[in-house]
């Protein structure tokens, strides 16, 4: 009986130590882009309790950044079209993003095949349940390369964990 209590005590202690690490993962997101102009996810979701979010964009393709580059940009959904248009005039040298545009809430640089970029950003400008989108600003890509970014949930309630939804697949 004492042995069982000791194992249970050790297990409980180990689980409590692991809890902060699991909580930290709730604010970390990974997304891939490919040579077919696709993100591998259509929705990214983080808990509204995250003060900082870390996003890693990995380009799983092989084409270079000047041929099929991708970035990951976060903005209010209402601002996406204007940001994409403004980015075209900024050019690849500026990652198809206008400098210091307050409508851009977070962004990676453009990466090419086999490359990745990791950014961390404050959620201070985000409102739980707000209407946010992520997208690629490379010319012509945003039509296919976009998704919903959910901070908390759409009703404004806090969510317990980060959810990384897979894109829907067509029925055969």
C-alpha positions as CSV (number, residue, x, y, z in Angstrom):
1,X,0.0,0.0,0.0
2,X,2.8,2.4,0.8
3,X,4.5,1.6,-2.5
4,X,1.2,2.4,-4.3
5,X,0.9,5.7,-2.5
6,X,4.5,6.6,-3.3
7,X,4.1,5.8,-7.0
8,X,0.9,7.8,-7.1
9,X,2.6,10.7,-5.3
10,X,5.5,10.7,-7.7
11,X,3.2,10.5,-10.7
12,X,1.1,13.4,-9.4
13,X,4.3,15.4,-8.8
14,X,5.6,14.7,-12.3
15,X,2.3,15.6,-13.9
16,X,2.2,18.9,-12.1
17,X,5.7,19.7,-13.3
18,X,4.7,18.9,-16.9
19,X,1.6,21.1,-16.8
20,X,3.5,24.4,-17.4
21,X,5.2,22.9,-20.4
22,X,1.9,21.8,-21.8
23,X,0.4,25.2,-21.2
24,X,3.3,26.9,-23.0
25,X,2.6,24.8,-26.1
26,X,-0.9,26.3,-26.3
27,X,0.7,29.5,-27.6
28,X,2.9,27.9,-30.2
29,X,1.7,27.2,-33.7
30,X,3.3,25.5,-36.7
31,X,2.1,25.8,-40.3
32,X,3.4,24.6,-43.6
33,X,3.2,26.1,-47.1
34,X,4.1,24.2,-50.3
35,X,4.8,24.7,-54.0
36,X,1.1,24.2,-54.8
37,X,0.2,27.5,-53.1
38,X,-1.4,25.9,-50.1
39,X,-1.2,26.2,-46.3
40,X,-1.6,22.9,-44.6
41,X,-4.2,24.4,-42.2
42,X,-7.3,26.6,-42.8
43,X,-7.6,27.6,-39.1
44,X,-5.2,28.4,-36.3
45,X,-6.6,28.9,-32.8
46,X,-4.9,29.9,-29.6
47,X,-6.2,30.5,-26.1
48,X,-7.1,34.1,-25.3
49,X,-4.8,33.7,-22.2
50,X,-1.7,33.7,-24.5
51,X,0.2,36.9,-24.0
52,X,2.7,36.0,-26.7
53,X,2.1,33.6,-29.7
54,X,4.9,32.0,-31.6
55,X,4.3,30.9,-35.2
56,X,6.7,28.8,-37.3
57,X,6.1,28.9,-41.1
58,X,7.9,26.1,-42.9
59,X,8.0,26.0,-46.7
60,X,7.8,22.3,-47.5
61,X,8.3,22.8,-51.2
62,X,11.5,23.1,-53.2
63,X,11.1,26.2,-55.3
64,X,13.0,29.3,-54.3
65,X,11.5,32.4,-52.7
66,X,11.7,34.5,-55.9
67,X,9.7,31.8,-57.8
68,X,7.3,30.4,-55.1
69,X,8.0,32.2,-51.9
70,X,5.5,32.3,-49.0
71,X,5.0,34.4,-45.9
72,X,2.5,34.3,-43.1
73,X,0.7,37.5,-42.3
74,X,-1.9,38.2,-39.6
75,X,-4.5,41.0,-39.9
76,X,-8.1,41.8,-39.3
77,X,-10.1,40.1,-42.0
78,X,-11.4,43.4,-43.2
79,X,-7.9,44.6,-44.0
80,X,-6.6,41.6,-46.0
81,X,-7.5,42.9,-49.5
82,X,-5.9,46.3,-48.9
83,X,-2.8,44.7,-47.4
84,X,-2.4,42.3,-50.4
85,X,-2.7,45.2,-52.8
86,X,-0.3,47.4,-50.9
87,X,2.2,44.6,-50.7
88,X,2.4,44.2,-54.4
89,X,4.0,47.6,-54.8
90,X,6.3,46.9,-51.9
91,X,7.9,44.0,-53.8
92,X,9.9,40.9,-52.7
93,X,12.7,43.1,-51.3
94,X,10.2,44.1,-48.6
95,X,8.5,40.7,-48.3
96,X,5.4,42.1,-50.2
97,X,4.6,44.0,-47.0
98,X,4.5,47.8,-46.5
99,X,6.9,48.9,-43.8
100,X,5.4,49.5,-40.3
101,X,1.8,49.1,-41.5
102,X,-0.3,49.1,-38.3
103,X,-2.9,46.8,-40.0
104,X,-0.3,44.0,-40.0
105,X,-0.5,42.4,-36.6
106,X,2.3,39.9,-37.2
107,X,4.2,38.6,-40.1
108,X,7.1,36.4,-41.2
109,X,9.5,37.2,-44.1
110,X,9.0,35.5,-47.4
111,X,10.7,32.0,-47.3
112,X,11.6,29.6,-50.2
113,X,11.5,25.9,-50.4
114,X,13.1,24.1,-47.5
115,X,13.3,27.3,-45.4
116,X,11.4,28.3,-42.3
117,X,10.8,31.3,-40.2
118,X,9.7,31.7,-36.6
119,X,8.2,34.8,-35.1
120,X,6.7,35.7,-31.8
121,X,4.2,38.5,-31.3
122,X,2.2,40.0,-28.5
123,X,-1.5,39.5,-28.5
124,X,-2.1,42.9,-26.9
125,X,-3.8,44.2,-30.1
126,X,-6.1,41.1,-30.4
127,X,-9.6,40.8,-29.0
128,X,-11.0,37.4,-28.0
129,X,-13.4,36.3,-30.7
130,X,-12.3,39.0,-33.1
131,X,-12.3,38.5,-36.9
132,X,-8.7,37.8,-37.9
133,X,-7.2,36.1,-40.9
134,X,-3.7,34.8,-41.8
135,X,-2.6,34.8,-45.5
136,X,0.3,34.9,-47.9
137,X,1.1,38.3,-49.5
138,X,3.1,36.9,-52.4
139,X,1.3,38.2,-55.5
140,X,-1.7,36.0,-56.4
141,X,-1.3,33.7,-53.4
142,X,-3.8,35.1,-51.0
143,X,-6.7,33.8,-53.0
144,X,-5.8,30.2,-52.0
145,X,-3.4,30.8,-49.1
146,X,-5.6,32.1,-46.3
147,X,-7.3,31.0,-43.2
148,X,-9.0,32.0,-40.0
149,X,-7.0,32.9,-36.9
150,X,-9.1,32.4,-33.8
151,X,-8.0,34.1,-30.6
152,X,-10.1,32.5,-27.8
153,X,-13.2,31.5,-29.7
154,X,-15.7,33.3,-32.0
155,X,-18.0,34.0,-29.0
156,X,-15.2,35.7,-27.1
157,X,-15.0,32.9,-24.5
158,X,-11.6,31.5,-23.6
159,X,-10.6,28.2,-25.0
160,X,-8.6,25.6,-23.1
161,X,-6.0,24.6,-25.7
162,X,-4.6,25.6,-29.1
163,X,-6.3,23.8,-31.9
164,X,-4.7,23.2,-35.3
165,X,-7.4,22.3,-37.7
166,X,-6.7,20.4,-40.9
167,X,-8.2,21.7,-44.1
168,X,-11.3,20.0,-45.2
169,X,-10.8,17.3,-47.9
170,X,-13.2,16.8,-50.8
171,X,-15.3,13.7,-50.8
172,X,-14.2,11.1,-53.4
